[in-house]
Amino acid sequence: MNNSEQFLATFNRIEKWMRQLFGNKTNIGFTELVRQLSRRKELPLEQYSDDLIQMAQLRNAIIHDQIAPDFVIAEPNEWVVKRIIEIEEALLHPQTVIPLFEKTVTGFNESTLLGDLLTIVAEKGYSQFPIYNSRGVCEGLITAHGLGIWLAKHANKTAIDVSSQTAKDVLAADRKSQNYRFVKESTTLNEVVHLFLTQSTLEALLITKDGNPNGKLIGIIRPREAFGHFYK
């Protein structure tokens, strides 16, 4: 397969994927299709839109300006072929949260003492604590940031008594904050970044196989990790 054949085949697969997303409408040109779909921030398309529009012009030149069966007036170079293959991979086979963020995540019971959580922060460096009740239902997410705020609110001039305080008490003190969300293992990296950019209170995304809040935790994502992978 020469460069023009590989370029056209890859371009056609990308166009087919985009038209399927747009309901297989045939009355819209490729450039407008790219612009329309680039507005959907959950799709990893905007960053490739300029390249795709330029490549559409090359595609048109190959198809419409061919002057002989064995002569293509606009033969794609190696860089263009490599680039469109990279774009196809990013669009049609995007990175997903599993296996990208797969890790062992420890859940904690709502009866866990606040003192124990603080000890874990100090000794193990944990900064997120998914909290579950006795029925295995997730009640919330305590973070190191949230612990700091709670301690500041309850401080007095002498000392803070944490001996009888539990994870449940900490959660009950700040029920207004929705600082976490569950996502399924097939969620894309682009969707994750979109969630963090549009939901400012999110401190972590918890991953279960199907996004069920009561499912087994198989990973956790913090904003800095998501952005680090996305913008590397």
N, C-alpha and C positions, 0 to 999 in steps of 0.2 A: 504494500500500500504506500503510495507516494504522499508527499506533504499535503497536496490539495485534497486528495481522497480522505486522508485522516482528518484533516481540518473540517471538511464538510460533514463527515459522519459524526464527529463530536459536536459540531454546531447544531446539527439536526436533533441530536439527543437532548441537548440543552433546550432547544426551542420546544420540543415535544413536552418536556417536563414543565416548562413555563405555561404552555397552553393548557395543559391538564389542570394546573393550579388556577387558571383563569376560566375554567369551565369549557375548555375546547372551543372558544369563540373564534371564528375564522374572519370576522370583519374588523380585526384590529391588527395593525402592522407591528412588526417586531420591535421597533424602537419604542412605540407607545406601550407595548406589552412590558418591556423592561422598566419603563418609567412608572407604570401603574403598580407593578409588583414590588418595585423598590420602596414604595411607601409602606409596605407591610414589614414592620420592623422585626417581626419574629422570623423573617426569612433572611438568609445570609446573602442577599442579592445586591444591596445598595453599593457595597464596596467594589463590586465588579461591573457596575452598570456602564461606566464610560468605556471600559474595554469591550464589553459586549456590543455596544452601539457601533464602535469602530470596526469590530469584527464583522458586523452585519454588512457594512459597506464592502469589505473584502469578499464576503460570501457572494454578494450580488455581482461583483466584478468577475468572480470565477464562473458563476452560472451564466450570466447574461452577455459577457464580453468574450466568451470562448470562440475563437475563430477557426478552430479545427479540432477534430476528435482527440488528437494527440498533442495539442498545444493549448496551455492555459496561460492567459495573458497576465494573470496576477497569482503567481505561485507563492503560497505562504512560506516564510522562512522558518528555520528551526525554532526560533524564539516564540513565534506566534503559535506554532503547533504545541509547544510545551506549555505555553500560557493557557491555551484554551482547554487543554487536558487538566491542568491544575484547577481551572474554574469549574469544569464539570465535576471533578472530585469533591470540591467544596460545596457545590450546590446539590448534587444528587446523592452524595454520600457524606453528609456533614458529621463532624465529631459529636458523639453523644456522651451524656454524663457518666454512663457506664460503658467502657471501663475507665474513662478519663479520671473520675473522682471516686473510684471504688476504694473503700477502706473499711476497717472495722470501727464501728461507732458504738460507744457505750451509752446506754440509756440509764436513767436514774429514777428511782422511786420518789414520789412526792413527799414521802416521809423522811427522806435523806436530810440529815441535819445540816444546817447552814455552815457550821464549823467544818464539817467534813468536806463540803464543796470548796471552801476557802483553802483547806489543806491540799486538795487535789490541784487547785489552781497554782499554788505555790510549789508543789513538789513535781507535778507532771506537766504543768504548762497548759492544761486544758482551758479552753476559752468558751466552749459551748456545751451546755448540758440539756439534752432532751429529757423532759420530765414526764413520767407515766404514772397513772394511778394503779391501784391494785388489780384492776380489770384489764390492764394492758393498753389503756386508751391514752393517747398523747394529750397532756394537759397544757404544754407550752414549752418554751425554750428559754432557759436562763443563760445569759452570757456574762463574761467577765465584765463587760461594760455595764450590764444591768446590775450586777452585784455591786459595782462601785457606786452607782446611783442610789441603790437601796441603802447601802451603808452610810452614804452621805446624808440621806434623809433621816436616818435613825440615830445619827450620832448625837451625843451630848457632850458636856464639858469634861467628862471623866473618861468613860469607856462605853463600848457597845456590847451589850449582853447578847451573844449569839447562841448560848447554850441550849435554849429551848426553841429556837427558830428553825423552821424546816424549809425545804424547797417549795412546799405548798404555800407557805406564808409569803415567800418572796414573789411568787406568781400572783397571789391574791392582791398584792400591793400595787400591781401595775397591769390590770386587766385590759386597759385601753390599747396597749401596744401590741400590734400583730407583727412580730419581728422574725417570723419564720414562715415557710411554706413547704409543702411536700410536692415533689415532682417524681415522675416515673423514670425508669432507667433509659428510655428511648428519647428523653428530652434532649434537644440539641444545645450545643454550647451557645449558639446565637440566641436561642430562646432564653437561656439562663442570663446572659448579659442584658437582654431586653428587660427581664424581670427586675434585675438589680437597678437598672437605669430609671425605670418607671415607678418602682415602689420603694420609696426612700427609707421606709422603716425596716426593710428586710436586712437582717444580719446574717442569715444563713438559709440555705435550701437543704432540706432533708430528702434523701433519695430512698424510695422503696421500689420494688419491682414494678408495680402498676400505679404508683402514686397514692396508694391507700395509706391514710395517716396511721392506721393501726397495723400496718405490715412491718416486716422485719427491715430494720435500717441497714442499708448496704453502702451508704456513702453520705457525705456532707460537703457542702460547697460554701465557702466564704467569698465575699465580693472580690477581695484581692486575688484569690486563686482563679476565679472566673476571668477577671480582666487580664491577669497575667498570661493565661493561655490564649485569650482572644487577641491580644495586641502584641504577642511576641513576634 
